[in-house]
Structures are given as C-alpha cells and as structure tokens.
Amino acid sequence: MYFSVKIALMGTRGAPALYGGFETAVEEIGKRLVRRGYNVTVYCRNPGQKITEFEGMKLVNLPAIKHRMAETLSHTTISAAHAIIKDRPDVCLLLNAGNAPLLGPLKLAGIPTAIHLDGLESKREKWRGMGARYYAWAEKSAITHGREVIADAQGIADYVKNNYGRDCWVIPYGAEVIDPGASRLGELNLEPKDYHLIVARIEPENHVFEAVHGYLASEQTQPLVIVGSAPYADWYKDKIAEVVKANPDRDIRLIGGMYDQELLNELYANARTYIHGHSVGGTNPSLLRAMGAGAPVLAFDCVFNREVTDNKGEFWGSAEQLAGELNSLDTKRMQEFSQAGRVRIREHYQWDLVTDHYEKLIKELVRS
C-alpha cells in the first residue's frame, strides 16, 4: 500500500457532495482512499464554502467564472495551477473530458494523470453549436493524451474502442442498498407506493418532457413527482411547466432540486415506479440510487441503462411507449424488478469495490 501517495481530485464541484453524481463519487472514493492511507486533496468550487477538511480529505476552495461554457474549465485551470505550483501531488484524477486542455500542463509538471470521460458530453443538448464542437474536440484530446482514460460504463468503453481504438479503465459509480422507511413522506403530502418518481437534471437528453407526456397519456392517477433543477436549461424547464399548467386535472409536481438526502432516499424507496430518461451519461448515479432503494425502474431504452439494470426493468423510447408501460404495470413483475435492482447494486456497484478499482489505477499511475 502506498501510504505516502498524494492524490489530487479535480474537475468537479468537489466535496461535500451537494450537487450531483460526480461529486458523490469524489466524496465516496476520496474518503475511502483516506482510510486506506492515501493523502487526498479535493479541489472545490462550492460557492461560499469555508471548510478546508472533510472526512479526512483536504479541501482547496477556488473560484470559477460563472458561465455555462467557462465555469468548469476556468476552475480546473486554477486548480491545476495550484496543484503544479503548491500541492505537487503524485497522481491526479481529472474528471470530465472538458478539462482535457489541462492534461498538457499536468504532464509537463510530471504529474501522472488519469481522465474520467463522464459520458458523451458532446451529445448533450446544452452544448449545442460551439459547445458541442468543443466537447467533441475535448473528448478526442482526452482519449489521445490522457495517461489513462476512465469510462464509467462498458458502453462508453466500447464507444471509445470503436471510435478511437483505445482501451479504457471501466470503473462505475457506486450506491448503497437502503431501506430508509417512510416517516417523512408526509412533508410532501405523499403516501408509500402511491406516486411515480423522476430524479434528473431538467435537460433534453434526460427526456423529462417525453416522460411527462407519457404520464399524461397513461391512465395513472397517482402523482408524478419530478425532482431536479435546470442550471442552464430554463427554456426546457419552462416548456415542461407549460404542459403541467395546461393539465391542472393531473397531479404533476415539480419539486426542484433537493439536497435533503434523507428525504430523497425516502422518495426513491417508496416510489411506485422510478422513471429514468437519461440517455448519454453512462452509469447514472440516480439510477443506481433508485435500484439500491428498491424502486422498480422504467428506463429510457439505451445501452447504458440496459447495462446498469442488467435488463431487469421496463424500457421505453417514446412517450407512447412509456404510457403503455405505465398502463400495463404488473405488481408481481414490479416486485421482481425491485429485488433484482437491490441484488445488482449489492453485487456490482458497491463503493468499496469501486475504490478497489481506483486504488489499482492509482498504483499503475505511480509505477508509471
């Protein structure tokens, strides 16, 4: 074991995990590496954050330009400069292919770096036009110049192999098998197994609009609860809000972002179904959490969702197909999917196992 190895984690909003799957991964992996004797520094851009230590990890809080295209890269540029000049880590784990321009400076500084691709970013609607072209370039640059490349799903690794001829480290995210009860559902005026749930950023590639139309076209009378925000897609959120407003007789609830993890766990665990529309992000942390909580999954039909669920769910590709799935819900089959999801998480997506893979990668980088 490399007890003196210094590891830098950069490219995300950092820790504590307040935002999304990348941040949860940083927190869960980082704290486990600390417990295994590693010296871990996490670069953070949580506005107003003052703490400099969390779960044994050193936190370096640095600014960023608040702009859709510049926020991540500006913060990572400052982080890389700090790492090169001051922190001098032995290894860097760089998350998000959009940070590919920093691979060169880190390499020149003699810091072995692995880059995590984070799905097919160039295909996200929010990056259309110039943003999509940048991410297409960054993807190629990351795969070409990264010392090691990380994919969070075999489907992403297959894409890289087919398009660039390079092998990836396939290391997914993790989750927990939980049974949190239902004591707080009353805060949202909900009853166990009496609502359908969506947890997602409100963005086109997550197919929330189609899911809402599928629900409206179905015969379901239970509420549809949508948890999530739209940091750079207000137009899309407004489009969904207009549909909700036009159907006042249907109970569709736009909750917004939720950072109360205890209540969010209860929402996952007590949902009649979890409707998952993500299509370009590889292994999605929200899907893992839903499976670990035993929520029966109705997932958008793509290679990533079939891989994560091991095909133990219902799949849809349009609002019409989702409506059909909702209308033909079978209690026994839903129970089977619920149990299968828990087993899948327990056997393949545990954070300790994920950290084992990262530790192996880190040792490879140190040897290099």
C-alpha positions in Angstrom: 0.0 0.0 0.0 1.3 3.5 -0.9 0.8 5.3 2.4 2.7 8.5 1.3 1.0 8.9 -2.1 -0.6 12.3 -2.6 -3.7 12.3 -4.8 -5.5 15.3 -6.3 -9.1 15.0 -7.4 -10.1 17.9 -9.6 -12.7 18.9 -12.3 -15.9 18.8 -10.2 -17.6 20.9 -7.7 -15.8 18.9 -5.0 -16.8 17.8 -1.6 -19.1 17.6 0.4 -21.3 16.3 -2.3 -24.1 18.9 -2.8 -24.7 18.8 -6.5 -24.6 15.5 -8.5 -23.1 12.1 -9.2 -19.6 13.3 -9.9 -19.4 15.0 -6.6 -20.8 12.0 -4.8 -18.2 9.8 -6.4 -15.4 12.2 -5.3 -16.7 12.1 -1.7 -17.2 8.4 -1.5 -14.0 7.4 -3.2 -11.9 10.1 -1.6 -12.8 9.3 1.9 -12.2 5.6 1.4 -8.8 6.3 -0.1 -8.0 8.4 3.0 -9.0 5.4 5.2 -6.6 3.3 3.2 -3.7 5.6 4.0 -3.6 8.0 1.0 -3.2 11.7 1.2 -6.2 13.1 -0.8 -6.7 16.7 -1.9 -10.1 17.7 -3.4 -10.4 20.9 -5.4 -13.8 22.5 -4.8 -16.0 25.3 -6.3 -18.9 25.2 -3.9 -19.7 29.0 -3.6 -19.2 30.3 -0.1 -17.6 27.1 1.2 -15.1 27.8 4.0 -14.2 24.3 5.4 -10.8 23.0 4.4 -11.1 19.4 5.6 -13.9 16.8 5.2 -13.8 13.1 6.0 -10.0 13.3 6.2 -9.7 14.9 2.7 -8.0 18.3 2.3 -10.3 20.7 0.5 -9.0 23.5 -1.6 -11.7 26.1 -2.3 -11.0 28.0 -5.5 -13.2 30.4 -7.7 -14.6 29.9 -11.1 -16.1 32.1 -13.9 -19.9 31.7 -13.5 -20.8 30.9 -17.1 -22.1 27.7 -18.7 -19.1 27.2 -21.0 -16.4 28.6 -18.8 -17.3 27.5 -15.3 -15.7 24.0 -15.2 -12.6 24.8 -17.3 -11.8 28.0 -15.5 -12.0 26.4 -12.1 -9.9 23.4 -13.2 -7.3 25.7 -14.7 -6.8 27.4 -11.4 -6.9 24.0 -9.6 -4.2 22.6 -11.9 -2.0 25.7 -11.3 -2.4 25.2 -7.6 -1.5 21.5 -7.9 1.5 22.2 -10.0 2.9 25.1 -8.1 1.9 24.3 -4.5 0.4 20.9 -3.7 2.6 18.8 -6.0 0.5 15.6 -6.0 2.0 12.2 -7.0 -1.2 11.4 -9.1 -4.1 13.4 -10.4 -7.6 12.1 -11.2 -9.1 14.6 -13.6 -12.8 14.3 -14.0 -14.8 15.5 -17.1 -13.4 15.3 -20.7 -14.0 19.0 -21.0 -10.9 19.5 -18.8 -8.7 17.9 -21.4 -6.6 21.2 -22.0 -5.1 20.7 -18.5 -3.6 17.3 -19.4 -0.7 19.1 -21.1 0.4 21.3 -18.2 0.0 18.4 -15.7 2.1 16.2 -17.9 4.8 18.8 -18.3 4.8 19.1 -14.5 5.5 15.4 -14.2 2.1 14.6 -12.6 0.7 11.3 -13.9 -3.0 11.9 -14.7 -6.0 9.8 -15.5 -9.0 11.5 -17.0 -12.6 10.4 -16.5 -14.8 11.0 -19.6 -18.2 11.4 -17.9 -20.4 10.1 -20.6 -20.8 11.5 -24.2 -20.8 15.2 -23.3 -20.8 16.4 -27.0 -24.3 14.9 -27.4 -25.9 16.9 -24.6 -28.4 19.4 -25.9 -27.0 22.2 -23.6 -23.7 22.1 -25.5 -25.2 22.5 -29.0 -23.3 24.5 -31.5 -19.9 25.8 -30.3 -20.2 23.9 -27.1 -20.8 20.6 -28.8 -17.8 21.2 -31.1 -15.6 22.0 -28.2 -16.6 18.8 -26.3 -16.1 16.7 -29.4 -12.6 18.1 -29.6 -12.0 17.7 -25.9 -13.2 14.0 -26.0 -10.7 13.2 -28.7 -7.9 15.1 -26.9 -8.7 13.4 -23.6 -8.6 9.9 -25.1 -5.5 10.7 -27.1 -3.4 12.5 -24.4 -4.6 11.1 -21.1 -2.1 8.7 -19.5 -5.1 6.6 -18.5 -8.7 7.0 -19.5 -11.7 6.1 -17.3 -15.2 5.1 -18.5 -18.0 4.6 -16.0 -19.8 2.1 -18.2 -18.8 -0.7 -20.6 -21.0 1.1 -23.2 -18.7 4.2 -23.0 -15.6 2.0 -23.2 -17.0 0.2 -26.3 -17.6 3.6 -27.9 -14.0 4.7 -27.2 -12.6 1.4 -28.5 -14.7 1.6 -31.7 -14.1 5.2 -32.4 -10.5 5.7 -31.2 -9.0 2.3 -30.9 -8.1 2.8 -27.2 -8.9 0.7 -24.1 -10.4 2.3 -21.0 -10.5 1.5 -17.4 -14.1 0.7 -16.7 -14.9 1.9 -13.2 -18.6 2.6 -12.5 -20.1 4.7 -9.7 -21.4 3.1 -6.6 -24.5 3.1 -4.4 -25.9 1.6 -1.3 -28.8 -0.8 -0.6 -31.0 1.1 1.7 -34.4 0.8 3.5 -35.0 4.3 4.9 -38.6 3.9 5.8 -41.3 6.5 5.0 -41.6 8.7 8.1 -41.0 12.0 6.2 -43.1 11.4 3.0 -45.9 13.4 4.7 -43.8 16.5 4.3 -44.6 16.3 0.6 -48.1 15.0 1.1 -47.2 11.6 -0.4 -48.1 8.0 0.5 -45.8 5.0 0.0 -46.1 3.3 -3.4 -48.7 5.9 -4.4 -46.6 8.1 -6.7 -44.2 7.9 -9.7 -40.8 9.5 -9.4 -38.3 11.2 -11.8 -35.0 12.5 -10.4 -32.9 14.2 -13.1 -31.5 17.5 -14.2 -34.2 19.0 -16.3 -32.4 18.7 -19.7 -33.4 17.4 -23.1 -31.2 14.3 -23.1 -32.8 13.2 -19.9 -36.2 13.1 -21.7 -38.2 14.6 -18.9 -40.6 16.3 -21.4 -41.3 12.9 -23.0 -41.8 11.3 -19.6 -44.4 13.9 -18.7 -46.3 13.3 -21.9 -46.1 9.6 -21.3 -47.6 10.0 -17.9 -50.3 12.3 -19.3 -51.2 9.8 -22.0 -51.5 7.0 -19.4 -54.3 6.1 -17.1 -52.3 6.6 -14.0 -53.9 8.6 -11.2 -51.0 8.6 -8.7 -48.9 11.9 -8.6 -45.9 12.3 -10.8 -43.1 13.8 -8.7 -40.2 15.4 -10.6 -37.1 16.3 -8.6 -34.4 18.3 -10.3 -33.2 21.7 -11.4 -32.1 23.2 -14.7 -28.9 25.1 -14.2 -28.5 26.1 -17.8 -31.8 24.9 -19.4 -34.5 27.3 -18.1 -36.2 27.2 -21.6 -36.7 23.4 -21.2 -38.0 23.6 -17.7 -40.4 26.3 -18.8 -41.6 24.1 -21.6 -42.4 21.4 -19.1 -44.1 23.8 -16.7 -46.4 25.0 -19.5 -47.5 21.4 -20.1 -48.1 20.9 -16.4 -50.1 24.2 -16.3 -52.2 23.1 -19.3 -53.2 19.9 -17.4 -54.4 21.1 -14.0 -56.5 17.9 -13.5 -53.4 15.8 -13.4 -51.1 15.8 -10.3 -47.7 16.6 -11.6 -45.3 18.1 -9.0 -42.2 20.0 -10.0 -40.2 19.9 -6.7 -37.0 21.4 -8.0 -33.5 20.5 -6.7 -33.5 18.5 -3.5 -30.4 18.4 -1.2 -32.0 16.8 1.8 -30.5 13.3 1.2 -32.7 11.6 3.9 -35.9 12.8 2.3 -34.6 12.0 -1.2 -33.8 8.4 -0.1 -37.4 8.0 1.1 -38.7 9.3 -2.2 -36.6 6.6 -4.0 -37.5 3.8 -1.7 -41.3 4.4 -1.7 -41.9 5.2 -5.4 -44.4 3.1 -7.3 -42.0 3.4 -10.2 -38.8 5.3 -10.9 -39.0 6.7 -14.4 -35.4 7.2 -15.8 -34.9 9.1 -19.0 -31.1 9.6 -19.1 -29.6 8.7 -22.4 -26.0 9.9 -22.8 -24.3 9.7 -19.4 -23.0 6.1 -19.0 -23.7 4.7 -15.5 -26.1 7.2 -13.9 -25.9 7.7 -10.1 -29.6 8.5 -9.8 -30.5 5.2 -11.4 -28.1 3.4 -9.1 -29.7 5.1 -6.0 -33.2 4.1 -7.2 -32.1 0.5 -7.7 -30.4 0.4 -4.3 -33.6 1.7 -2.7 -35.7 -1.0 -4.4 -37.6 1.3 -6.9 -38.9 -0.6 -9.9 -37.3 1.0 -13.0 -38.9 2.2 -16.2 -35.8 3.3 -18.1 -35.2 5.0 -21.5 -34.0 2.3 -23.9 -30.3 2.8 -24.4 -27.2 0.7 -24.0 -26.2 2.3 -20.7 -29.5 1.8 -18.9 -29.7 -1.8 -20.1 -26.1 -2.4 -18.8 -26.7 -1.0 -15.4 -30.1 -2.7 -14.8 -28.9 -6.0 -16.5 -32.2 -5.7 -18.4 -34.2 -6.0 -15.2 -36.7 -3.3 -15.9 -39.1 -2.0 -18.5 -37.7 0.1 -21.3 -39.2 2.9 -23.4 -38.1 5.1 -26.2 -41.1 7.5 -26.6 -44.0 9.0 -24.7 -46.3 6.5 -26.3 -44.2 3.5 -25.2 -43.9 4.9 -21.6 -47.7 5.3 -21.5 -48.1 1.7 -22.5 -45.7 0.5 -19.8 -47.5 2.6 -17.1 -50.9 1.2 -18.2 -49.6 -2.4 -18.1 -47.9 -2.3 -14.7 -47.8 -5.8 -13.1 -47.4 -5.8 -9.4 -45.5 -9.1 -9.3 -43.2 -8.0 -12.1 -42.5 -4.7 -10.4 -41.6 -6.6 -7.2 -39.2 -8.8 -9.2 -37.5 -5.7 -10.7 -37.3 -4.1 -7.2 -35.5 -7.2 -5.8 -33.3 -7.5 -8.9 -32.2 -3.9 -8.6 -31.0 -4.4 -5.0 -29.1 -7.5 -5.9 -27.5 -5.8 -8.8 -26.3 -2.9 -6.6 -25.1 -5.3 -3.9 -23.0 -7.4 -6.3 -21.7 -4.9 -8.8 -21.9 -1.3 -7.6 -20.6 -1.1 -4.0 -18.4 1.9 -3.2 -15.7 -0.3 -1.6 -15.4 -2.3 -4.9 -15.3 0.9 -6.9 -12.5 2.2 -4.7 -10.6 -1.0 -5.1 -10.5 -0.3 -8.9 -9.4 3.3 -8.3 -6.6 2.1 -6.0 -5.4 -0.3 -8.7 -5.4 2.5 -11.2 -3.5 4.8 -8.8 -0.8 2.2 -8.3 -0.4 1.9 -12.0 0.0 5.7 -12.3 2.6 5.8 -9.5 4.6 3.0 -11.2 4.5 4.9 -14.5 
